[in-house]
Amino acid sequence: MNKEIIKRLIAEKQSDILSIKLIERPLKLESEVNYVFVGLRRAGKSYMMYQHINSLIVSKRASIKEILYINFEDERISGIKADELGLLLDAYNEMFDSKPIIFLDEIQIILGWEKFVRRLADSQYRVFITGCNAQMLNKEIYTTLGGRFLVKEVLPFSFKEYLNYNRIFLDKNWEYNNLRSKVIKEFGNYFYYGGFAESFTIKDKRSWLNALYQKILLGDIIARNSIRNENAIRVLVKKLAESVMQPSSITRLKNIVESTGSKISLNTLNDYLQYLNDAFLVFGISNFSDKLSEKETFKKRYFYDNGLVYNFLFDPESILLENITALNLKKIYDTDLFFFKKNIEVDFFIPKENKAIQVAYSIANDVTRNREVSALIKLSEIHKLESLEIITFDEDSTLNVNGKIINIIPIWKWLIYNDNNL
């Protein structure tokens, strides 16, 4: 690897970073700590690093000359090997006299990268890295890099961030003034096309989302994991999108995939689901009432962004409503989030908070309303719940059933008040 190329990349990035127009996102980092930013491709991991660099410069904790930023997806260093990574420091030290703060974008592309990063941390460099693969990064962070880095998960924009991007800043009375109508108007785009900031100004959003999905599937999943049965994993993802609201066992998913003519073993299918999870495309939640062994095989599965689900659907509203609810709940509660299915079925159950949530596009129909309310009341009697909600698309009211208060809340309002960045 030629050091002159590395020097050119360092200088280019220093210039580029100063000219980037940033969209500020909530970012809380501890000083003197190294970080790994992980998350879905194009969710904004690189921009989080740019934002942190900008804050260092604005606060005069660093100058731009102290920034060593390398993007390992740049084709000019596509051939670099792990034993050549030391050239990054050599090149920088020939350019500047200061000790750099090091930013390594998508470094997991380089096989054996972790030993170099550990050496940097051991030598008291401040280091920030990004990656699109959870398993690869987590394995190395908790083994080779153990204790030296904190993990920061980066997801696409929340609805509140999307509103801020569109210059809609909510005051405490937003529900009662002209901001309410602006919120409702903007929600339509966000609901269908999700929170990828790059897509916000693109007219043909669906084509952009499809191209992103193909990049994630082909690059981050199929190529990275050397998958030979491409048709099987494509069918699997499509069926997961179509069945977002339905819990499925591994065996059922195997039968669905094989019904299209693609043979697949249970072990391979389980591996595929793990690859989808590792690439931050799909996540699952378990049934609270299942035995421990069943919790891993019987799940409801959701996508990390509504735009990626919409890419597969023609009658999407109910699925998108539950998916966007699940994603926001995962941000807040992570592993404490379940669904409940045993004689009754409740969409989301958070035992730690004594909370249960149903999702229904509309409860104007008596049959639908009675079904959703009845399930919440029955679960409340079993677990002494303190908070009961029904999330709808645009209905807003309160019910008192047998002394239990059930809040019916429209999704656009619920997302704002349940933004975990607030």
C-alpha positions as CSV (number, residue, x, y, z in Angstrom):
1,M,0.0,0.0,0.0
2,N,1.3,3.4,-1.0
3,K,1.6,5.9,1.8
4,E,1.0,8.8,-0.6
5,I,-2.5,7.5,-1.3
6,I,-3.2,7.4,2.5
7,K,-1.9,11.0,2.9
8,R,-4.2,12.1,0.1
9,L,-7.1,10.4,1.8
10,I,-6.3,12.0,5.1
11,A,-6.1,15.5,3.6
12,E,-9.2,15.0,1.5
13,K,-11.3,14.0,4.5
14,Q,-10.1,16.9,6.6
15,S,-11.2,19.2,3.9
16,D,-14.5,17.4,3.3
17,I,-15.5,17.3,7.0
18,L,-15.2,21.1,7.3
19,S,-17.6,21.5,4.4
20,I,-20.2,19.0,5.3
21,K,-23.6,20.5,6.2
22,L,-24.6,18.5,9.4
23,I,-28.1,17.6,10.5
24,E,-27.6,17.5,14.3
25,R,-28.8,14.3,16.0
26,P,-28.8,13.4,19.7
27,L,-25.4,12.1,20.5
28,K,-24.1,11.7,24.0
29,L,-20.5,10.4,24.3
30,E,-18.3,10.2,27.3
31,S,-15.0,12.0,27.2
32,E,-11.8,9.9,27.0
33,V,-13.8,6.8,25.9
34,N,-13.4,4.9,22.6
35,Y,-16.6,4.1,20.6
36,V,-17.9,1.7,18.1
37,F,-20.9,2.9,16.0
38,V,-22.9,0.0,14.7
39,G,-26.1,-0.1,12.8
40,L,-28.0,-0.5,9.5
41,R,-26.2,0.7,6.3
42,R,-27.0,4.4,5.5
43,A,-28.5,5.0,9.0
44,G,-25.9,7.7,9.7
45,K,-23.0,6.1,11.5
46,S,-20.4,8.2,9.5
47,Y,-22.4,11.3,10.1
48,M,-22.4,10.7,13.8
49,M,-18.6,10.6,13.6
50,Y,-18.6,13.8,11.5
51,Q,-20.9,15.4,14.1
52,H,-18.5,14.4,16.9
53,I,-15.5,15.8,15.0
54,N,-17.4,19.1,14.4
55,S,-18.2,19.3,18.2
56,L,-14.5,18.7,19.0
57,I,-13.5,21.5,16.6
58,V,-16.2,24.0,17.7
59,S,-15.4,23.4,21.4
60,K,-11.6,23.8,20.6
61,R,-10.9,20.3,22.1
62,A,-9.2,19.5,18.8
63,S,-8.2,21.1,15.4
64,I,-9.0,19.6,12.0
65,K,-5.3,18.7,11.6
66,E,-5.6,16.3,14.6
67,I,-8.3,14.3,12.7
68,L,-7.2,11.0,11.0
69,Y,-10.3,9.7,9.2
70,I,-10.2,6.8,6.9
71,N,-13.1,5.2,5.1
72,F,-12.3,1.6,4.2
73,E,-14.9,1.5,1.5
74,D,-12.8,3.9,-0.6
75,E,-11.7,1.9,-3.6
76,R,-8.2,3.5,-3.5
77,I,-7.3,1.4,-0.4
78,S,-9.4,-1.6,-1.2
79,G,-6.4,-3.9,-1.2
80,I,-5.0,-2.8,2.2
81,K,-4.2,-5.7,4.6
82,A,-4.3,-5.8,8.4
83,D,-0.5,-5.9,8.6
84,E,-0.4,-2.6,6.6
85,L,-2.7,-0.7,8.8
86,G,0.2,0.8,10.7
87,L,0.9,2.8,7.5
88,L,-2.1,5.0,8.5
89,L,-0.1,6.3,11.5
90,D,3.1,6.5,9.5
91,A,1.5,8.6,6.8
92,Y,-0.2,10.9,9.4
93,N,3.0,11.4,11.3
94,E,4.8,12.5,8.1
95,M,2.2,15.1,7.6
96,F,1.6,16.5,11.2
97,D,3.4,16.7,14.5
98,S,0.3,16.2,16.7
99,K,-1.2,12.9,18.1
100,P,-4.3,12.2,16.1
101,I,-7.8,11.3,17.1
102,I,-8.6,8.3,14.9
103,F,-11.8,7.6,13.0
104,L,-12.0,4.3,11.1
105,D,-15.1,3.9,9.0
106,E,-16.2,0.4,8.1
107,I,-13.0,-1.1,9.2
108,Q,-14.5,-4.6,9.6
109,I,-13.9,-5.0,5.9
110,I,-10.3,-5.7,6.8
111,L,-9.7,-9.2,8.0
112,G,-7.8,-9.0,11.3
113,W,-8.5,-5.3,11.9
114,E,-9.1,-5.8,15.7
115,K,-5.4,-6.3,16.6
116,F,-4.5,-2.9,15.1
117,V,-7.4,-1.2,16.8
118,R,-6.4,-2.8,20.2
119,R,-2.9,-1.6,19.7
120,L,-4.2,2.0,19.1
121,A,-6.3,1.8,22.3
122,D,-3.4,0.4,24.3
123,S,-1.2,3.3,23.1
124,Q,-3.8,5.8,24.5
125,Y,-5.1,7.0,21.1
126,R,-8.8,8.1,21.0
127,V,-10.4,5.8,18.5
128,F,-13.9,5.7,16.9
129,I,-14.9,3.0,14.5
130,T,-18.1,2.1,12.5
131,G,-19.5,-1.2,11.1
132,C,-22.6,-2.7,9.6
133,N,-22.3,-6.2,11.1
134,A,-23.3,-6.7,14.7
135,Q,-21.9,-10.2,15.3
136,M,-18.5,-9.5,13.8
137,L,-18.1,-6.3,15.8
138,N,-19.6,-7.6,19.0
139,K,-17.4,-10.8,18.9
140,E,-14.2,-8.7,18.6
141,I,-15.3,-5.9,20.9
142,Y,-15.9,-8.4,23.8
143,T,-12.9,-10.5,23.1
144,T,-9.9,-8.8,21.6
145,L,-11.1,-5.3,22.4
146,G,-12.7,-6.2,25.7
147,G,-13.3,-3.2,28.0
148,R,-11.7,-0.7,25.7
149,F,-14.7,0.4,23.6
150,L,-18.3,1.3,24.2
151,V,-20.9,0.4,21.6
152,K,-23.3,3.1,20.2
153,E,-26.2,1.8,18.0
154,V,-27.2,4.1,15.2
155,L,-30.6,3.8,13.7
156,P,-32.4,5.8,11.0
157,F,-34.1,9.1,12.0
158,S,-36.8,9.0,14.6
159,F,-40.1,10.9,13.7
160,K,-39.1,13.8,15.9
161,E,-35.7,14.0,14.2
162,Y,-37.5,13.8,10.8
163,L,-39.7,16.8,11.9
164,N,-36.6,18.7,13.0
165,Y,-35.0,18.0,9.6
166,N,-38.1,19.6,8.0
167,R,-37.7,22.7,10.3
168,I,-40.7,21.7,12.5
169,F,-39.7,22.3,16.1
170,L,-42.3,21.4,18.6
171,D,-43.2,23.6,21.6
172,K,-45.1,22.4,24.7
173,N,-48.4,23.4,23.2
174,W,-47.9,21.9,19.7
175,E,-51.0,19.8,19.9
176,Y,-53.2,22.9,20.2
177,N,-51.7,25.2,17.5
178,N,-50.9,25.0,13.8
179,L,-47.9,22.7,14.5
180,R,-50.4,19.8,14.9
181,S,-51.5,19.9,11.3
182,K,-47.9,20.1,10.1
183,V,-47.0,17.1,12.2
184,I,-49.9,15.1,10.7
185,K,-49.0,16.2,7.2
186,E,-45.3,15.2,7.5
187,F,-46.1,11.9,9.1
188,G,-47.4,10.3,5.9
189,N,-44.0,10.4,4.2
190,Y,-42.2,9.2,7.3
191,F,-44.7,6.4,7.8
192,Y,-44.3,4.9,4.3
193,Y,-40.7,5.8,3.5
194,G,-38.9,5.6,6.9
195,G,-36.1,7.6,8.4
196,F,-33.1,7.4,6.0
197,A,-32.0,11.0,5.8
198,E,-30.5,10.6,2.3
199,S,-33.9,9.7,0.9
200,F,-35.7,12.8,2.3
201,T,-35.0,14.9,-0.7
202,I,-35.4,12.2,-3.3
203,K,-38.6,12.1,-5.3
204,D,-38.5,8.4,-6.3
205,K,-38.0,7.2,-2.7
206,R,-39.2,3.6,-3.4
207,S,-36.4,3.1,-6.0
208,W,-33.8,4.5,-3.6
209,L,-35.0,2.1,-0.9
210,N,-35.0,-0.8,-3.2
211,A,-31.4,-0.1,-4.2
212,L,-30.4,0.2,-0.6
213,Y,-32.1,-3.1,0.2
214,Q,-30.2,-4.8,-2.6
215,K,-27.0,-3.4,-1.3
216,I,-27.7,-4.6,2.2
217,L,-28.8,-8.1,1.0
218,L,-26.1,-8.6,-1.6
219,G,-23.2,-6.9,0.2
220,D,-23.8,-7.1,3.9
221,I,-25.5,-10.5,4.0
222,I,-25.1,-12.7,0.9
223,A,-21.5,-11.8,0.0
224,R,-20.2,-11.4,3.5
225,N,-21.6,-14.8,4.7
226,S,-20.9,-16.6,1.4
227,I,-24.5,-17.6,0.9
228,R,-25.0,-19.9,-2.1
229,N,-28.8,-20.2,-2.0
230,E,-29.6,-16.6,-2.9
231,N,-33.2,-17.4,-3.8
232,A,-34.0,-18.9,-0.4
233,I,-32.9,-15.9,1.5
234,R,-34.7,-13.5,-0.8
235,V,-37.9,-15.5,-0.3
236,L,-37.3,-15.5,3.4
237,V,-37.0,-11.7,3.6
238,K,-40.1,-11.2,1.5
239,K,-42.1,-13.5,3.6
240,L,-40.9,-11.9,6.8
241,A,-42.1,-8.5,5.5
242,E,-45.5,-9.9,4.6
243,S,-45.9,-11.5,8.0
244,V,-44.7,-8.8,10.3
245,M,-47.8,-9.0,12.5
246,Q,-47.7,-12.8,12.8
247,P,-45.5,-14.8,15.1
248,S,-43.7,-17.6,13.2
249,S,-41.7,-20.7,14.2
250,I,-38.5,-21.7,12.4
251,T,-40.3,-24.7,11.1
252,R,-43.1,-22.7,9.6
253,L,-40.6,-20.3,7.9
254,K,-38.8,-23.4,6.5
255,N,-42.0,-24.7,5.0
256,I,-42.9,-21.3,3.5
257,V,-39.5,-21.0,1.9
258,E,-39.6,-24.6,0.6
259,S,-43.1,-24.0,-0.9
260,T,-41.4,-21.8,-3.4
261,G,-39.1,-24.6,-4.6
262,S,-36.0,-23.7,-2.5
263,K,-34.8,-26.5,-0.3
264,I,-33.3,-25.4,3.0
265,S,-32.4,-27.0,6.3
266,L,-33.5,-25.7,9.7
267,N,-29.9,-25.0,10.7
268,T,-29.3,-23.0,7.5
269,L,-32.6,-21.1,8.0
270,N,-31.6,-20.3,11.5
271,D,-28.2,-19.0,10.2
272,Y,-30.0,-16.8,7.6
273,L,-32.2,-15.2,10.3
274,Q,-29.0,-14.5,12.3
275,Y,-27.4,-12.9,9.3
276,L,-30.4,-10.7,8.8
277,N,-30.2,-9.7,12.5
278,D,-26.5,-9.1,12.3
279,A,-26.9,-6.7,9.3
280,F,-29.5,-4.7,11.3
281,L,-32.2,-5.6,8.7
282,V,-34.5,-7.6,10.9
283,F,-35.0,-8.1,14.6
284,G,-37.2,-10.5,16.6
285,I,-39.2,-10.4,19.9
286,S,-40.2,-13.5,21.8
287,N,-43.4,-14.6,23.4
288,F,-43.3,-13.9,27.1
289,S,-45.3,-16.9,28.0
290,D,-43.1,-19.4,26.1
291,K,-40.6,-21.7,27.7
292,L,-37.0,-20.6,27.3
293,S,-36.2,-23.0,24.5
294,E,-39.3,-21.8,22.5
295,K,-38.4,-18.1,23.0
296,E,-35.6,-18.5,20.4
297,T,-37.6,-20.4,17.8
298,F,-41.0,-18.7,17.9
299,K,-40.9,-15.0,17.3
300,K,-42.5,-12.0,15.8
301,R,-40.0,-10.3,13.4
302,Y,-39.8,-6.7,12.4
303,F,-37.6,-4.5,10.2
304,Y,-35.3,-1.7,11.4
305,D,-37.0,0.9,9.1
306,N,-40.5,1.2,7.7
307,G,-39.2,2.1,4.3
308,L,-37.6,-1.3,3.9
309,V,-40.9,-3.1,4.8
310,Y,-42.9,-0.9,2.4
311,N,-40.5,-2.0,-0.3
312,F,-42.3,-5.4,-0.3
313,L,-45.9,-4.4,0.3
314,F,-49.0,-3.3,-1.7
315,D,-51.5,-3.1,1.1
316,P,-49.1,-2.0,3.9
317,E,-50.9,0.2,6.4
318,S,-51.5,-2.3,9.3
319,I,-48.1,-3.9,8.9
320,L,-46.3,-0.5,8.8
321,L,-48.2,0.6,11.9
322,E,-47.1,-2.4,13.9
323,N,-43.6,-2.3,12.5
324,I,-43.0,1.3,13.4
325,T,-44.4,0.7,16.9
326,A,-42.1,-2.3,17.4
327,L,-39.0,-0.4,16.3
328,N,-39.6,2.5,18.7
329,L,-40.3,0.1,21.6
330,K,-37.1,-1.8,20.8
331,K,-35.2,1.5,21.0
332,I,-36.6,2.1,24.5
333,Y,-36.8,-1.3,26.0
334,D,-34.5,-3.6,23.9
335,T,-34.4,-7.1,25.5
336,D,-37.3,-6.2,27.9
337,L,-39.8,-6.2,25.0
338,F,-42.1,-9.2,24.4
339,F,-45.4,-10.1,22.9
340,F,-47.9,-12.3,24.8
341,K,-49.7,-15.3,23.3
342,K,-51.4,-17.8,25.6
343,N,-55.2,-18.0,25.4
344,I,-55.1,-14.3,24.7
345,E,-52.8,-12.3,22.3
346,V,-51.3,-8.9,23.0
347,D,-49.0,-7.3,20.6
348,F,-46.4,-5.9,23.0
349,F,-45.8,-6.6,26.7
350,I,-43.1,-4.8,28.8
351,P,-43.2,-6.7,32.1
352,K,-40.5,-4.5,33.6
353,E,-42.8,-1.5,33.2
354,N,-46.1,-3.3,33.9
355,K,-47.2,-2.1,30.5
356,A,-49.1,-3.7,27.5
357,I,-49.8,-2.2,24.1
358,Q,-52.2,-3.2,21.3
359,V,-51.8,-2.0,17.7
360,A,-54.9,-1.5,15.5
361,Y,-55.2,0.7,12.4
362,S,-58.7,1.7,13.6
363,I,-60.9,0.6,16.5
364,A,-64.0,2.4,15.1
365,N,-65.5,-1.1,14.4
366,D,-67.1,-2.6,17.6
367,V,-65.7,-6.0,16.9
368,T,-62.2,-4.7,16.6
369,R,-62.4,-2.5,19.6
370,N,-63.9,-5.2,21.8
371,R,-61.1,-7.7,20.7
372,E,-58.3,-5.3,21.5
373,V,-59.7,-4.0,24.8
374,S,-60.6,-7.5,26.0
375,A,-57.1,-8.8,25.5
376,L,-55.6,-5.9,27.4
377,I,-58.0,-6.3,30.3
378,K,-57.4,-10.0,30.6
379,L,-53.6,-9.6,30.5
380,S,-54.0,-6.8,33.1
381,E,-55.8,-9.2,35.4
382,I,-53.0,-11.7,35.2
383,H,-50.1,-9.3,35.6
384,K,-51.5,-6.3,37.4
385,L,-50.6,-3.9,34.7
386,E,-50.3,-0.2,35.3
387,S,-50.3,1.1,31.7
388,L,-52.6,0.0,28.9
389,E,-52.5,1.5,25.4
390,I,-54.0,1.0,22.0
391,I,-52.0,2.6,19.2
392,T,-54.1,3.6,16.1
393,F,-53.4,5.5,13.0
394,D,-55.3,8.6,13.9
395,E,-57.8,7.9,16.8
396,D,-57.3,9.6,20.1
397,S,-59.4,9.0,23.2
398,T,-59.5,7.3,26.6
399,L,-61.5,4.3,27.8
400,N,-62.4,3.3,31.4
401,V,-63.1,-0.4,31.5
402,N,-63.8,-2.0,34.8
403,G,-61.7,0.7,36.5
404,K,-58.8,0.2,34.1
405,I,-57.8,3.2,32.0
406,I,-56.9,2.5,28.4
407,N,-55.3,5.2,26.4
408,I,-56.1,5.2,22.6
409,I,-53.4,7.3,20.9
410,P,-52.5,8.0,17.2
411,I,-49.1,6.7,16.1
412,W,-47.8,10.2,15.1
413,K,-48.5,11.5,18.6
414,W,-47.2,8.4,20.4
415,L,-43.9,8.5,18.5
416,I,-43.3,12.1,19.6
417,Y,-44.0,11.4,23.3
418,N,-42.1,8.2,23.3
419,D,-38.9,9.3,21.6
420,N,-36.2,7.9,23.7
421,N,-33.9,10.8,22.7
422,L,-36.0,13.3,24.6
